[in-house]
């Protein structure tokens, strides 16, 4: 019980410090890179991903924070081990779509490759964000591994 109370006190203190003690609170501070930036950390040796390809990727996503190493702020999502995310590069609606910056970031990768992608808010979730997960106007950072380019409509 004592540790739960300490945790509650710490949480309250962090909340008050995060919102500036109630004065001039402008909500969460967000940052965004000026443009899409891709950096290959491993160049693959397989086929090259292009617009219209159905692909499978493993990924981890963070909120963009230029003050952190590799601009990786708070982690907000990751693919499930053994179950890559499948989407169609360039699709804009439906279950086959990904945000524009993610899709653009995968374009040109070779199967087996790994890439770091920094995405400006305009190519991510924009001013709306994802309530409860990603504040509006937030840039994003993803580490992506291209697992497979599918030859058919389904992987």
KEZADREN-48536 format. One record per residue (C-alpha): residue number from 1; x, y, z; residue in one letter. Coordinates in pm, 1 decimal. Layout:
# KEZADREN-48536
+-----+----------+----------+----------+------+
!  nr !        x !        y !        z ! rest !
+-----+----------+----------+----------+------+
! NUM !        X !        Y !        Z !    A !
...
+-----+----------+----------+----------+------+
//
This chain:
# KEZADREN-48536
+-----+----------+----------+----------+------+
!  nr !        x !        y !        z ! rest !
+-----+----------+----------+----------+------+
!   1 !      0.0 !      0.0 !      0.0 !    X !
!   2 !    286.3 !    236.5 !     81.9 !    X !
!   3 !    437.7 !    195.2 !   -268.1 !    X !
!   4 !     96.7 !    257.4 !   -427.6 !    X !
!   5 !     63.5 !    581.4 !   -230.2 !    X !
!   6 !    417.5 !    683.8 !   -329.4 !    X !
!   7 !    333.4 !    612.3 !   -691.8 !    X !
!   8 !     16.9 !    823.7 !   -664.6 !    X !
!   9 !    213.7 !   1113.8 !   -513.0 !    X !
!  10 !    482.8 !   1086.8 !   -779.7 !    X !
!  11 !    217.1 !   1077.5 !  -1051.2 !    X !
!  12 !     50.0 !   1388.9 !   -910.4 !    X !
!  13 !    383.5 !   1571.7 !   -889.5 !    X !
!  14 !    473.5 !   1480.2 !  -1246.8 !    X !
!  15 !    129.9 !   1586.6 !  -1368.6 !    X !
!  16 !    161.0 !   1924.6 !  -1199.9 !    X !
!  17 !    514.2 !   1979.0 !  -1327.9 !    X !
!  18 !    416.9 !   1868.4 !  -1678.3 !    X !
!  19 !    139.6 !   2123.5 !  -1696.0 !    X !
!  20 !    348.2 !   2402.6 !  -1549.0 !    X !
!  21 !    161.6 !   2419.3 !  -1218.6 !    X !
!  22 !   -151.0 !   2553.9 !  -1387.4 !    X !
!  23 !    -11.8 !   2873.9 !  -1536.2 !    X !
!  24 !     -3.8 !   2932.9 !  -1911.1 !    X !
!  25 !    -78.6 !   2566.4 !  -1991.1 !    X !
!  26 !    -82.2 !   2518.3 !  -2367.5 !    X !
!  27 !   -123.8 !   2139.9 !  -2368.7 !    X !
!  28 !    137.8 !   1882.5 !  -2461.9 !    X !
!  29 !    441.6 !   2014.1 !  -2640.1 !    X !
!  30 !    492.6 !   1839.5 !  -2972.9 !    X !
!  31 !    760.8 !   1852.3 !  -3238.5 !    X !
!  32 !    779.8 !   1748.6 !  -3599.0 !    X !
!  33 !   1063.9 !   1715.1 !  -3848.5 !    X !
!  34 !   1042.9 !   1957.4 !  -4141.1 !    X !
!  35 !   1038.4 !   1680.7 !  -4402.0 !    X !
!  36 !   1036.8 !   1302.4 !  -4441.4 !    X !
!  37 !   1381.5 !   1159.4 !  -4369.4 !    X !
!  38 !   1490.4 !    801.4 !  -4433.7 !    X !
!  39 !   1812.4 !    636.5 !  -4322.5 !    X !
!  40 !   1896.2 !    278.8 !  -4418.5 !    X !
!  41 !   2055.6 !     95.5 !  -4126.7 !    X !
!  42 !   2072.7 !   -233.7 !  -4319.7 !    X !
!  43 !   2040.3 !   -246.0 !  -4698.2 !    X !
!  44 !   1846.4 !   -553.5 !  -4799.0 !    X !
!  45 !   1938.7 !   -787.3 !  -5081.7 !    X !
!  46 !   1590.3 !   -887.4 !  -5204.2 !    X !
!  47 !   1333.0 !   -728.9 !  -5433.5 !    X !
!  48 !   1266.6 !   -354.5 !  -5412.8 !    X !
!  49 !    934.7 !   -225.3 !  -5271.7 !    X !
!  50 !    738.7 !      4.5 !  -5502.6 !    X !
!  51 !    402.6 !    181.1 !  -5508.3 !    X !
!  52 !    122.3 !    -71.7 !  -5547.0 !    X !
!  53 !    313.8 !   -359.3 !  -5384.3 !    X !
!  54 !    154.1 !   -543.1 !  -5092.9 !    X !
!  55 !    431.1 !   -570.0 !  -4831.8 !    X !
!  56 !    490.5 !   -709.8 !  -4485.3 !    X !
!  57 !    698.8 !   -514.7 !  -4234.6 !    X !
!  58 !    806.3 !   -530.5 !  -3873.8 !    X !
!  59 !    815.4 !   -190.3 !  -3707.2 !    X !
!  60 !    841.8 !     10.0 !  -3387.5 !    X !
!  61 !    706.5 !    365.6 !  -3365.1 !    X !
!  62 !    796.9 !    656.9 !  -3137.9 !    X !
!  63 !    681.9 !   1016.0 !  -3107.1 !    X !
!  64 !    940.1 !   1247.7 !  -3264.1 !    X !
!  65 !   1149.4 !   1426.4 !  -3001.6 !    X !
!  66 !   1460.3 !   1605.1 !  -3131.9 !    X !
!  67 !   1607.1 !   1620.1 !  -2779.5 !    X !
!  68 !   1629.4 !   1240.3 !  -2758.9 !    X !
!  69 !   1881.2 !   1000.3 !  -2914.7 !    X !
!  70 !   1775.7 !    933.3 !  -3275.5 !    X !
!  71 !   1475.9 !   1166.3 !  -3208.5 !    X !
!  72 !   1295.0 !    870.2 !  -3049.3 !    X !
!  73 !   1059.3 !    999.6 !  -2783.6 !    X !
!  74 !    779.0 !    797.7 !  -2627.5 !    X !
!  75 !    714.5 !    458.6 !  -2789.2 !    X !
!  76 !    353.3 !    437.1 !  -2906.1 !    X !
!  77 !    328.7 !    122.0 !  -3118.0 !    X !
!  78 !    507.1 !   -186.2 !  -3253.4 !    X !
!  79 !    421.0 !   -480.3 !  -3472.2 !    X !
!  80 !    359.0 !   -807.3 !  -3293.5 !    X !
!  81 !    647.0 !  -1057.5 !  -3303.1 !    X !
!  82 !    582.6 !  -1315.1 !  -3573.0 !    X !
!  83 !    292.3 !  -1114.7 !  -3722.3 !    X !
!  84 !    423.2 !   -844.6 !  -3956.5 !    X !
!  85 !    203.6 !   -551.5 !  -4056.9 !    X !
!  86 !     70.4 !   -597.4 !  -4410.9 !    X !
!  87 !    -30.2 !   -301.6 !  -4630.4 !    X !
!  88 !    -27.2 !   -179.3 !  -4989.5 !    X !
!  89 !    226.0 !     95.1 !  -5061.4 !    X !
!  90 !     36.2 !    403.4 !  -5174.5 !    X !
!  91 !   -310.4 !    285.9 !  -5062.2 !    X !
!  92 !   -494.6 !    571.0 !  -4893.4 !    X !
!  93 !   -813.2 !    405.6 !  -4766.9 !    X !
!  94 !   -930.7 !     75.6 !  -4624.2 !    X !
!  95 !   -753.0 !   -203.0 !  -4440.3 !    X !
!  96 !   -466.0 !   -202.0 !  -4692.2 !    X !
!  97 !   -361.3 !    157.6 !  -4616.7 !    X !
!  98 !    -88.9 !    308.2 !  -4398.3 !    X !
!  99 !    -20.4 !    673.9 !  -4322.1 !    X !
! 100 !    143.5 !    850.8 !  -4615.8 !    X !
! 101 !    483.1 !    896.8 !  -4448.6 !    X !
! 102 !    505.7 !    529.2 !  -4353.2 !    X !
! 103 !    416.2 !    422.7 !  -4706.7 !    X !
! 104 !    667.8 !    667.0 !  -4857.0 !    X !
! 105 !    930.0 !    555.0 !  -4606.8 !    X !
! 106 !    903.9 !    190.6 !  -4716.8 !    X !
! 107 !    915.6 !    273.5 !  -5089.0 !    X !
! 108 !   1255.8 !    179.8 !  -5231.3 !    X !
! 109 !   1350.6 !    -58.5 !  -4950.6 !    X !
! 110 !   1483.3 !   -401.2 !  -5042.4 !    X !
! 111 !   1354.8 !   -716.3 !  -4871.8 !    X !
! 112 !   1569.5 !   -784.0 !  -4565.2 !    X !
! 113 !   1646.8 !   -414.6 !  -4526.2 !    X !
! 114 !   1601.0 !   -201.3 !  -4216.8 !    X !
! 115 !   1531.8 !    169.4 !  -4223.1 !    X !
! 116 !   1475.8 !    454.4 !  -3979.2 !    X !
! 117 !   1203.3 !    690.4 !  -4099.5 !    X !
! 118 !   1126.1 !   1032.8 !  -3952.0 !    X !
! 119 !    780.5 !   1152.3 !  -4054.2 !    X !
! 120 !    647.4 !   1508.4 !  -4029.6 !    X !
! 121 !    297.3 !   1546.6 !  -3883.3 !    X !
! 122 !    161.2 !   1641.5 !  -4225.7 !    X !
! 123 !    245.9 !   1290.0 !  -4353.4 !    X !
! 124 !    136.4 !   1123.2 !  -4028.2 !    X !
! 125 !   -178.7 !   1187.9 !  -3827.5 !    X !
! 126 !   -185.5 !   1566.0 !  -3883.0 !    X !
! 127 !   -352.6 !   1809.5 !  -3648.0 !    X !
! 128 !   -605.5 !   1548.5 !  -3529.4 !    X !
! 129 !   -346.8 !   1300.7 !  -3401.0 !    X !
! 130 !   -484.9 !    980.7 !  -3249.0 !    X !
! 131 !   -677.4 !   1069.5 !  -2932.7 !    X !
! 132 !   -521.9 !    912.2 !  -2626.3 !    X !
! 133 !   -212.3 !    795.2 !  -2817.2 !    X !
! 134 !    -59.1 !   1056.0 !  -3048.5 !    X !
! 135 !   -101.9 !   1430.5 !  -2988.5 !    X !
! 136 !   -203.1 !   1642.3 !  -3285.8 !    X !
! 137 !     82.3 !   1784.7 !  -3496.4 !    X !
! 138 !    327.9 !   1521.4 !  -3372.7 !    X !
! 139 !    611.4 !   1397.0 !  -3586.6 !    X !
! 140 !    680.0 !   1024.7 !  -3577.2 !    X !
! 141 !    987.7 !    800.9 !  -3591.4 !    X !
! 142 !    975.2 !    440.4 !  -3710.1 !    X !
! 143 !   1231.6 !    162.8 !  -3730.7 !    X !
! 144 !   1108.2 !    -58.5 !  -4014.9 !    X !
! 145 !   1223.0 !   -396.5 !  -4144.7 !    X !
! 146 !   1091.4 !   -506.6 !  -4485.8 !    X !
! 147 !   1007.9 !   -875.1 !  -4442.5 !    X !
! 148 !    832.7 !   -960.2 !  -4767.5 !    X !
! 149 !    687.6 !   -828.2 !  -5092.8 !    X !
! 150 !    384.5 !  -1038.9 !  -5168.7 !    X !
! 151 !    332.1 !  -1182.4 !  -5517.2 !    X !
! 152 !    -46.0 !  -1206.6 !  -5484.6 !    X !
! 153 !   -334.4 !  -1008.4 !  -5338.8 !    X !
! 154 !   -285.2 !  -1184.8 !  -5006.3 !    X !
! 155 !     37.8 !  -1261.4 !  -4823.6 !    X !
+-----+----------+----------+----------+------+
//
